[in-house]
Amino acid sequence: MIPAAGEDQPEMEWRANPRLACPPGALHAVRLWYLSRGGMGGLGPLPDAGGVNDQAAWLMHAFNVLAAADDAWSEGERERRRG
């Protein structure tokens, strides 16, 4: 068992490595999102040629979901550090 990250849920444990439970396509989308992040929260280089409207709709939706999760995690970290 792998302990979950975070002191707020010490009783929660993963039975398997979450990376192995995630479909490869989802991990690829996460890598693309990470590589396309620009400075100061803006967009950087996108996977396909053209602008945002030229990208696959499902990928842009996935990027929005990942960005929202990252924002929520970052806010939680800031709150945790404030004490």
Contacts in CASP RR format, 6 or more apart in sequence:
PFRMAT RR
TARGET T0000
AUTHOR 0000-0000-0000
METHOD contacts of the structure
MODEL  1
MIPAAGEDQPEMEWRANPRLACPPGALHAVRLWYLSRGGMGGLGPLPDAG
GVNDQAAWLMHAFNVLAAADDAWSEGERERRRG
1 13 0 8 1.000
1 14 0 8 1.000
1 15 0 8 1.000
2 13 0 8 1.000
2 14 0 8 1.000
2 16 0 8 1.000
2 17 0 8 1.000
3 10 0 8 1.000
3 12 0 8 1.000
3 13 0 8 1.000
3 14 0 8 1.000
4 10 0 8 1.000
4 12 0 8 1.000
4 13 0 8 1.000
4 14 0 8 1.000
8 80 0 8 1.000
19 27 0 8 1.000
29 59 0 8 1.000
29 62 0 8 1.000
29 63 0 8 1.000
29 66 0 8 1.000
30 66 0 8 1.000
32 47 0 8 1.000
32 59 0 8 1.000
32 63 0 8 1.000
33 62 0 8 1.000
33 63 0 8 1.000
33 66 0 8 1.000
33 67 0 8 1.000
35 45 0 8 1.000
36 43 0 8 1.000
36 44 0 8 1.000
36 45 0 8 1.000
36 46 0 8 1.000
36 47 0 8 1.000
36 63 0 8 1.000
37 43 0 8 1.000
37 44 0 8 1.000
38 44 0 8 1.000
43 52 0 8 1.000
46 52 0 8 1.000
46 54 0 8 1.000
46 55 0 8 1.000
47 55 0 8 1.000
47 59 0 8 1.000
48 54 0 8 1.000
48 55 0 8 1.000
48 56 0 8 1.000
52 60 0 8 1.000
END
